[in-house]
Amino acid sequence: GVQTCALPIYRPVEFMRRQPFRLAGIDGRPEDLDSSDPDHLIPWISTDWKSHFKWRGVGPFPAEEQDRLREFVSRCERRGRKLRFWGAPDKPMVWRTLWESKVSLLGTDDLEGLARFQREQMQSNP
């Protein structure tokens, strides 16, 4: 059978902070929005959609969750960082919500579907 190994998630933040010259940045977490680290060390915040939102792209996006999303985007913009959610449902309704909310980076496991969605957005809003 196939063997898997669960490795701890390691973000070498302290190591990266000490580098006088670096060609890489750290994948930030929401708590990094309160840090004084420069944006070249933590260029974006990346977090699990499901840990912040219950909405899965079916029915209306709850107002409370819309406010939470707006706050995420606003905090990232104020800090000069991009925002990416991983684990968001691969559905056009969710992509549209993220797009319209100005989430910086859209992730997907459905590359063709997201590419089609983005082309449609670019054609309807040149």
MOSULUR-V293166 format. One record per residue. RES is the residue in three letters. PHI is phi in radians with two decimals (NA if undefined). D_FIRST is the distance of its C-alpha to the first C-alpha in Angstrom with 1 decimal. Layout:
# MOSULUR-V293166
[[RES,PHI,D_FIRST] [RES,PHI,D_FIRST]]
This chain:
# MOSULUR-V293166
[[GLY,NA,0.0] [VAL,-1.48,3.8] [GLN,-1.79,6.4] [THR,-2.12,9.7] [CYS,-2.32,13.1] [ALA,-1.55,16.2] [LEU,-1.69,19.1] [PRO,-1.16,22.6] [ILE,-1.34,24.6] [TYR,-2.08,27.2] [ARG,-2.04,30.4] [PRO,-1.35,32.7] [VAL,-1.06,35.8] [GLU,-1.07,38.1] [PHE,-1.02,37.1] [MET,-1.16,37.8] [ARG,-1.03,41.1] [ARG,-1.37,42.4] [GLN,-1.31,41.9] [PRO,-1.25,45.3] [PHE,-2.50,43.8] [ARG,-2.43,40.4] [LEU,-1.93,38.8] [ALA,-2.49,36.2] [GLY,-2.18,36.5] [ILE,-1.75,34.5] [ASP,-1.27,32.7] [GLY,-1.31,35.1] [ARG,-2.05,34.7] [PRO,-0.92,37.4] [GLU,-1.15,38.8] [ASP,-1.24,39.5] [LEU,-1.15,42.2] [ASP,-1.66,44.4] [SER,-1.47,43.9] [SER,-1.67,46.5] [ASP,-1.10,43.9] [PRO,-1.23,45.1] [ASP,-1.16,43.5] [HIS,-1.31,42.6] [LEU,-1.49,40.4] [ILE,-2.17,38.8] [PRO,-1.33,39.5] [TRP,-2.60,37.6] [ILE,-1.86,36.3] [SER,-2.23,32.8] [THR,-2.59,31.7] [ASP,-1.34,29.5] [TRP,-0.91,31.5] [LYS,-1.17,30.3] [SER,-1.45,31.6] [HIS,-2.14,35.1] [PHE,-2.36,35.4] [LYS,-1.57,34.8] [TRP,-1.13,35.9] [ARG,-2.05,33.2] [GLY,1.56,35.6] [VAL,-2.04,36.8] [GLY,1.33,40.5] [PRO,-1.25,42.7] [PHE,-1.33,41.6] [PRO,-1.00,43.1] [ALA,-0.98,46.1] [GLU,-1.08,44.9] [GLU,-1.29,41.7] [GLN,-1.05,43.7] [ASP,-1.08,45.8] [ARG,-1.09,42.8] [LEU,-1.12,41.5] [ARG,-1.03,45.0] [GLU,-1.15,45.2] [PHE,-1.00,41.9] [VAL,-1.06,43.3] [SER,-1.10,46.7] [ARG,-1.10,45.5] [CYS,-1.14,43.4] [GLU,-1.05,46.4] [ARG,-1.08,48.7] [ARG,-1.55,46.5] [GLY,1.28,46.0] [ARG,-2.02,42.3] [LYS,-1.41,40.1] [LEU,-2.26,37.9] [ARG,-2.46,34.4] [PHE,-1.85,32.4] [TRP,-1.85,28.7] [GLY,1.38,26.9] [ALA,-1.24,30.1] [PRO,-1.03,29.8] [ASP,-1.45,29.8] [LYS,-2.39,33.0] [PRO,-0.93,36.4] [MET,-1.10,38.2] [VAL,-1.25,36.2] [TRP,-0.99,36.6] [ARG,-1.08,40.3] [THR,-1.07,40.7] [LEU,-1.15,39.1] [TRP,-1.04,41.1] [GLU,-1.19,44.4] [SER,-1.44,43.7] [LYS,1.18,43.5] [VAL,-1.16,40.1] [SER,-1.14,39.7] [LEU,-2.20,36.2] [LEU,-1.78,34.3] [GLY,-1.81,30.5] [THR,-2.83,28.4] [ASP,-1.78,25.2] [ASP,-1.91,27.7] [LEU,-1.04,29.5] [GLU,-1.12,31.5] [GLY,-1.12,32.6] [LEU,-1.17,33.7] [ALA,-1.07,35.5] [ARG,-1.07,37.3] [PHE,-1.03,38.3] [GLN,-1.15,39.6] [ARG,-1.06,41.6] [GLU,-1.09,43.2] [GLN,-1.14,44.1] [MET,-1.17,45.6] [GLN,-1.25,47.6] [SER,-1.48,49.0] [ASN,-2.36,49.8] [PRO,-1.13,50.8]]
